[in-house]
């Protein structure tokens, strides 16, 4: 009797083991089923990281099965080169720089906007400079140098509406934003174009007068939205070989923008991450940046981007953009 019972138990155990083995063979491991698709994402350190900060902090990429191998650069020029040479798959890049690369035959396409400029030009409170036309013969500090996308935006405004060529009529001084603020304080500069974070902080502290707020100035003259000067770029080769990654990244981007609009606490989270403690600066950061996030890549925004490129070509031409590429901007991956 005992032998029979033992034999039955052994048979049941064997059947159970076989069942588990067959089940394991029939279903691949869970890790394989949920493995994230990895891509290289290029960012410039600074305020344009904000959207990516929210995307990562709140696991939005994970929802779309993506994982970013993020590469950050302190230099816009270095990042633009990495995008143009395919060293990153998707990058937050300067719009006019990407247009120049495309015009020169690089395999670059722009698939979404990120930010319109949150940059400002400052002068001393008692300065005799009251418009961009007054800068003729003066010293202008530029945080990204004359080759930067932000300076190109300012140069277009200056030439189109104030009749001054910043490339030739002004003495340009290139330095990091903190150094420019110090030079402005000493009187060694007449005006300074600052980066996003420094523009917000300097404005909030009210130590200097705002001469020009780039996006507000553009909208004053043109109406409606301002063009994005920071955009999402990739290569045609990557987009064609990994259309699912590109499409899902843009879905994650759109989801992040909506999350930002419905969760205002993310501004304090970001301010804390960059050690911005002053409540006035935090409030102004949200006030200035939020309206300049590009949430729609629709016909209106794309037309605005193309019109802006024509302005760049017509107003500053050889200095920035010799020809306007007709196949730079794409919208098929965001549908």
C-alpha positions, 0 to 999 in steps of 0.5 A: 500500500505504501509503495503504491502511494509513493509511486502515485506521488512520484508520478504526480510530481513528474507530471507537475514538473513536465507541466511547468517545463512546457509552460516555461517553453511556451511563454518567453520570460517576462523581461523579454516581453517588456524590454524597453527600446533604447535610443541615444538622446542628445541634450544641451545642459540648461533650461531646455532640459525641462521637458526631458526632466519631467518625462524622466522623473515621472516615468513617461518614457516607460509608459511608451516602452522607451529608454533614453541613453542620454548624452548631455553637452555643455556646448550647443555646437558639440550637440549639433555636430553629434546630431548631424553625424548620427552620434545621437538618434534624437536630439534637442537642437537649434532650429536654424543650425539644423536648417543649415545642416540640412541645406549642406546635405546632412541627413537631418529632419526636424520633427517637433518644436520644444521651446520658443526663446525665453531669452532676454537682452538686458541693459543697465537701468540708467542706460541710454539704450532704449531699443535695438537700434541704439546698439549701433557701435556698442558692445553686446554680450552674447552667451552662445556666440554669434553662431548660436540659434538664439543670437540668430533669432535676435539678429532677425528681430534687429534687422527686420524691425530695427534696421540694425545688422548685429553681425556688423554694426555691433561689437560682439563679446562671447562669454558664459552668461554669469561672466556677461552679467559681471561685465554688464555690472562693471560697465564693460558691456552695453547690453547682454543676451542671456541664457534662459535661466539667467534671463529669468533670474536677472529679470526677477532680481530687477537689477537691470532693465529688459531691453528685449524679450525675444519671443514677446518681441516677435509676437508683438510684430507678427502676432500669434505664436513665436517660432521654436528655436529649440526643436526635436531633430533626428536623421532620416536614416534613424526615422526610417529604420526605427519609425516606432521609436520616433513615433512613440517618443513624440507621443511621450513628448506630447504626454509630457507637455499635457502633464506639465499643464495639468501638474504645475508642481513640476515647476517647483520640482525642476527649480529645486533640481537647479537650486533655484530657491528664490520664490520670485525666480521660481514664479517667473520661471513658470510664467515665462517658460510655460507659454513658450513650450511648443505643444502643437506641431500642426500646420500653423506651427510648421508654417510659422517655422518656415516663415521664420526660416525665410526671415533668417535667410532674407534678414541675415542670409550669409551669416546664418543660412545661405539657402532655405531647405524645403524638406527639413520639417516633417510631421508624419511621425507625430500623427 
